[in-house]
C-alpha cells in the first residue's frame, strides 16, 4: 500500500474490525451453549470456537484494508508485514466469562503505539483512542483522571489472576497486602475491559501480573489518553511480569505494594 495512513484512517479500520467481530460474538453469546472448547496453558485457560471465529473476522478486515501490515493475534499465527505497522488483536478477552454467560468480555484491537479500540458488544460501548489524544467512549471524550479523595485508601482497584496454581499463589499474597490499603478490590475477568473501565473512571486503578501483549495493548493506550500513569511490573518470585495503571498521585504507592 502506498503512503502513510493517518491515525484517523487506522482508527476507522480498528473500529470496523471490532464491530464486525463484536457482532459475531454477541450473536453467539445470546444463544449460549458454545460447544467447541479447548484449553491452552492449563485446564483453566479455555479457548472456544468463538475466539477463533472472532479472530478470523478481524483478520479478514485487516487483510482487506491493511494487507501489508503485521498482525499479532492471540489465536492465530503472527504475520510480519512489510509496512512497518503491526496490529495486536485479542478477539475475545474474557473467554471464561463468555462461556459462563457473564457479560464482562470484549474485543481489543490496537495498531501498535498508534490507535486502540476496546469494544464491549453487550453494552454497545466502544472505547477508542489515538495516541497523544484524549480517549473516547462512543465518540465522547473521557475526562482526565485524578486520584480519589483519600488517595490510595479511597481507591477501587481492579486486578486479575493467572491460570497456573503457582502463579495464583503468589498473586494471592500480593492481594493480601493490597486489600487493607485500598477501598476494595474488583476481579471482573477481562484485562482489556478492566483497563477501559479504569480509563472511564469505573475503577480507580488496575494492576495484574501475567497479562499478554494482546490483553493490554489497546487498554494501556486508553489509560494514557486520560492521563493515567501506565507502568510495567517486573517479574519476580513466581510472578510473571505485568502492568499497572493508576493516577500519578497514587501510582508509586501502589507499585510499592504490588511489584
C-alpha positions in Angstrom: 0.0 0.0 0.0 1.3 3.5 -0.8 1.6 6.4 1.6 1.5 6.5 5.3 -2.1 6.2 6.7 -3.4 8.9 9.1 -4.3 8.0 12.7 -7.9 8.5 11.8 -7.7 6.0 9.0 -6.1 3.5 11.2 -8.8 4.1 13.9 -11.5 3.6 11.3 -10.0 0.2 10.4 -9.8 -0.8 14.1 -13.4 0.3 14.7 -14.7 -1.7 11.7 -12.9 -4.8 12.7 -14.0 -4.6 16.4 -17.7 -4.1 15.4 -17.7 -6.9 12.8 -16.2 -9.4 15.3 -18.2 -8.0 18.2 -21.5 -8.6 16.3 -20.4 -12.2 15.7 -19.7 -12.7 19.3 -22.8 -11.0 20.5 -24.9 -13.4 18.4 -23.1 -16.4 19.9 -23.3 -15.0 23.4 -27.1 -14.5 23.1 -27.7 -18.1 22.0 -25.2 -19.6 24.5 -24.0 -23.1 24.6 -20.6 -22.7 23.0 -19.6 -26.3 22.2 -16.1 -26.3 20.8 -13.8 -25.5 23.7 -10.1 -26.5 24.0 -7.5 -25.4 26.6 -4.2 -23.7 26.3 -1.8 -23.1 29.2 -3.9 -25.1 31.7 -7.3 -26.6 32.2 -8.4 -23.1 33.5 -7.3 -21.4 30.3 -10.0 -22.1 27.6 -10.2 -21.2 24.0 -13.5 -21.5 22.2 -14.6 -21.6 18.6 -16.0 -18.1 19.3 -12.4 -16.9 19.9 -11.2 -18.4 16.6 -14.2 -17.1 14.6 -13.8 -13.6 16.0 -10.1 -13.6 15.1 -10.9 -14.8 11.6 -13.4 -12.0 11.2 -10.8 -9.4 12.4 -8.1 -10.7 10.1 -10.5 -10.6 7.1 -11.0 -6.9 7.7 -7.2 -6.3 8.2 -6.4 -8.4 5.1 -8.8 -6.3 3.0 -7.9 -2.8 4.3 -4.3 -3.2 5.6 -2.8 -6.2 3.7 0.8 -5.1 4.2 0.6 -4.7 7.9 1.8 -7.1 10.5 -0.5 -8.9 12.9 -0.1 -10.4 16.3 -3.2 -12.3 17.4 -3.9 -14.4 20.5 -5.3 -17.3 18.5 -3.6 -17.1 15.1 -0.2 -17.0 13.6 1.9 -13.9 13.8 2.3 -12.1 10.4 5.4 -10.0 9.9 4.1 -7.5 7.4 6.1 -5.0 5.3 4.6 -1.6 6.1 6.2 -1.1 9.5 2.7 -1.2 11.2 1.6 -4.0 13.4 -1.9 -4.9 14.7 -2.3 -6.5 18.1 -5.5 -8.4 18.4 -7.4 -10.1 21.3 -10.5 -11.4 19.6 -12.3 -12.3 22.8 -10.8 -11.1 26.1 -12.8 -12.7 28.9 -13.4 -16.1 27.4 -14.4 -17.7 30.7 -17.0 -15.0 31.3 -18.3 -15.5 27.8 -18.6 -19.3 28.3 -20.4 -18.8 31.6 -22.8 -16.2 30.3 -21.2 -13.4 32.4 -21.5 -10.1 30.5 -17.9 -8.9 31.0 -15.9 -9.6 27.9 -14.7 -7.6 24.9 -12.8 -7.3 21.7 -9.4 -5.5 21.8 -7.7 -4.2 18.7 -4.6 -2.0 18.6 -2.4 -0.7 15.9 0.8 -0.7 17.9 1.6 2.6 19.6 -0.9 4.4 17.3 -4.6 3.6 17.9 -6.5 1.4 20.2 -10.1 0.1 20.5 -11.8 -1.9 23.2 -15.4 -2.8 22.2 -18.0 -4.2 24.6 -20.8 -5.6 22.4 -23.0 -6.4 25.4 -23.3 -2.7 26.4 -22.5 -1.3 22.9 -19.7 0.6 24.4 -16.7 1.4 22.1 -13.7 2.8 23.9 -11.2 4.4 21.4 -8.0 6.4 21.4 -5.4 7.9 19.1 -2.0 8.1 20.8 -1.4 11.6 22.2 -5.1 12.5 22.1 -8.0 12.1 24.6 -9.6 8.7 24.9 -13.3 8.5 24.0 -16.4 6.4 24.8 -18.8 6.1 21.9 -17.2 9.3 20.5 -17.4 11.4 23.6 -14.1 12.4 25.2 -13.3 10.9 28.6 -12.2 13.4 31.3 -8.7 13.4 32.6 -8.3 11.1 35.6 -7.3 12.1 39.1 -6.8 10.2 42.3 -9.8 9.6 44.5 -10.4 11.5 47.7 -8.3 9.9 50.4 -5.6 8.8 48.0 -4.8 5.1 47.8 -7.1 4.3 50.8 -10.0 5.6 48.8 -9.2 3.7 45.6 -11.2 0.9 44.0 -8.6 -1.3 42.4 -9.1 -3.9 39.6 -6.9 -6.9 39.1 -6.8 -10.4 37.7 -5.3 -13.8 38.3 -3.3 -16.2 36.2 -4.2 -19.7 35.1 -1.5 -21.7 36.9 -1.7 -22.6 40.6 1.8 -21.5 41.4 1.2 -18.1 39.9 -2.1 -17.7 41.7 -0.5 -18.4 45.0 1.9 -15.5 44.5 -0.9 -13.3 43.3 -2.9 -14.1 46.4 0.0 -12.9 48.6 0.0 -9.6 46.7 -3.7 -9.2 47.1 -3.4 -9.8 50.8 -1.1 -6.8 51.0 -3.3 -4.6 48.9 -6.7 -5.2 50.4 -6.1 -3.5 53.7 -4.7 -0.4 52.0 -7.5 0.4 49.4 -11.2 0.9 49.3 -11.7 -2.6 47.7 -10.6 -5.0 45.0 -12.5 -5.9 41.9 -11.7 -9.0 39.8 -14.1 -8.9 36.8 -12.3 -11.2 34.3 -11.3 -9.2 31.2 -8.0 -7.3 31.5 -8.7 -5.2 28.4 -12.1 -4.2 29.8 -10.6 -3.5 33.2 -8.2 -1.1 31.6 -11.0 0.6 29.6 -13.1 0.9 32.7 -10.1 2.3 34.5 -9.8 5.0 31.8 -13.5 5.7 32.2 -13.3 6.0 36.0 -15.3 2.9 36.8 -12.3 1.8 38.9 -9.5 4.0 40.1 -6.6 1.8 39.3 -5.6 -1.5 37.8 -2.7 -3.9 38.2 -2.1 -7.5 37.0 0.8 -9.9 36.7 0.9 -12.3 33.8 -1.0 -10.3 31.1 0.0 -10.8 27.5 0.6 -8.1 24.9 -2.8 -8.6 23.3 -4.6 -8.2 26.7 -3.2 -4.7 27.4 -2.1 -3.0 24.1 -5.3 -1.1 23.5 -6.2 -0.6 27.1 -2.8 0.9 28.0 -3.3 3.5 25.3 -6.8 4.3 26.6 -5.4 4.8 30.1 -2.6 7.1 28.9 -5.2 9.0 26.9 -6.8 10.1 30.2 -3.6 11.0 31.9 -3.1 7.8 34.0 0.3 6.6 34.7 1.0 3.2 33.0 3.9 1.2 34.4 5.4 -2.2 33.6 5.6 -4.5 36.6 8.7 -6.6 36.8 8.7 -10.4 37.1 9.7 -11.8 40.5 9.5 -15.0 42.5 6.7 -17.0 40.8 5.0 -13.8 39.5 5.4 -13.1 35.8 5.8 -9.5 34.5 2.7 -7.3 34.4 1.2 -3.9 34.1 -0.2 -1.2 36.4 -2.4 1.9 35.5 -3.2 4.5 38.1 -3.5 8.2 38.7 0.0 9.7 39.2 -0.7 10.7 42.8 -1.1 7.1 43.9 0.8 5.1 41.3 4.1 5.0 43.2 2.5 3.8 46.4 0.5 1.1 44.6 3.6 -0.1 42.7 5.4 -0.5 46.0 2.6 -2.8 47.1 2.3 -5.0 44.0 5.7 -5.0 42.3 
